[in-house]
Amino acid sequence: MRIGINALLVSAAQSYRNAGISRYTLGLLRALNSAESTHEYSVFVSTPEAAKQVPITPSSGVVVVGRRLTHPARRVLWEQVRFAGEIRTRGLQLLHAPMNILPARLPCPGIITIHDLAFLRFPQFFRPTRRAYQQFFTPRSARRAALIIAVSEHTRQDIIELLNIPEERVRVIYPILEERLRLPCSAETIQAFRQRQQLPEHFILFLATLEPRKNIPRLLEAYRLLKEETHLPHTLVLAGAKGWYAQTLEQQVHTLGIQNDVRFVGYVPEDEKMLWYHTADLFVYPSLYEGFGLPVAEAMACGLPVVTSNASSLPEVVGDDGAFGERAALMANPNDIESLARTMQQGLCNNALRQQCRIRGLGRSQRFAPAPVARQIMQAYQDAVSGTL
């Protein structure tokens, strides 16, 4: 089968653009190219730099569409007007868009991956243009897609409820967790990284793009409460691309009087992530809403104890002692500052609980290994083309 993959959001930039959907798409491409398959892939990217990140095999090829498409409006126009012609010219039998949106005139079956519907659940967290784009194109693409991949059961239920899509057309396939994250780090490597980054001996880590739905203001308040009540020696490190929201957080840090205990380190390159996870004492991710929450899975794969929210998909990622298995992380109400502070204290001070989280987290992360996920993706491709859903 000849399959096209829209990878126009894959980026080589050392910024927030090289996160989220960019990382999801690259993980997908690597897994597909390492799996045994007779499929041929045409991967559409916008720049030569992005093309260098895409794995190449005899059964795959990269199409560099043009650097101009890094501009969002030009990319959208090309996707909606010219993409269909590329699909016809190359004789593609299926298009996978790992980013919610299909071309308007699609000459073959299409699959979309929907990561979340935050633009419907929390529209106030989005800038007007981005919100309008998603609210216009995503429902229309979902109705035309032969199959929709949801990155969690929580997202699947949102799609069924909010977009009114028949449940048989929505399939849960988890994102891929890179195998390198499970590799051990030596004590010498960790110490050298600590010295290079001038990190304290003890710190709590948050790592994700700094944006409102990540609930960082409540994390800062919970951290201050913990410092006041326990004289906690740990620094709070906020790692993630600094966008328009970072200034608001920096102002809050000064208002709370914790500017000497909180450190903003900016964007973290992918090849450094595991070092941050291995060096920290605790990972805290109190997000209000996640389609999946990949940083939580990454931290667990590195053996780092995790505190996260009991909201949206996050209980599903870490296990909830029920349908999803043994709980591999500590969870708190993301709207309750005291609950978050107490749970963080447990994650730092209860050694038996920390060890339990490490063991369960390592086991839990294996659920997101590349090989089984790639098999599910290829089955979805086959089913979408054959109409077997």
Secondary structure as UniProt FT lines:
FT   STRAND          2..6
FT   TURN            8..9
FT   HELIX           16..18
FT   HELIX           21..34
FT   STRAND          40..45
FT   HELIX           48..53
FT   TURN            58..59
FT   STRAND          60..64
FT   HELIX           67..70
FT   HELIX           72..81
FT   HELIX           83..89
FT   TURN            90..91
FT   STRAND          94..97
FT   TURN            98..99
FT   STRAND          110..114
FT   HELIX           118..121
FT   HELIX           123..125
FT   HELIX           128..144
FT   STRAND          147..150
FT   HELIX           153..162
FT   HELIX           167..169
FT   STRAND          170..172
FT   HELIX           179..182
FT   HELIX           187..197
FT   STRAND          203..207
FT   HELIX           212..214
FT   HELIX           216..230
FT   STRAND          235..239
FT   TURN            244..245
FT   HELIX           246..256
FT   TURN            259..261
FT   STRAND          262..266
FT   HELIX           270..272
FT   HELIX           273..279
FT   STRAND          282..285
FT   HELIX           294..301
FT   TURN            302..303
FT   STRAND          306..309
FT   TURN            312..313
FT   HELIX           314..318
FT   TURN            323..324
FT   STRAND          330..332
FT   TURN            334..335
FT   HELIX           337..349
FT   HELIX           351..365
FT   HELIX           366..368
FT   HELIX           370..386
//
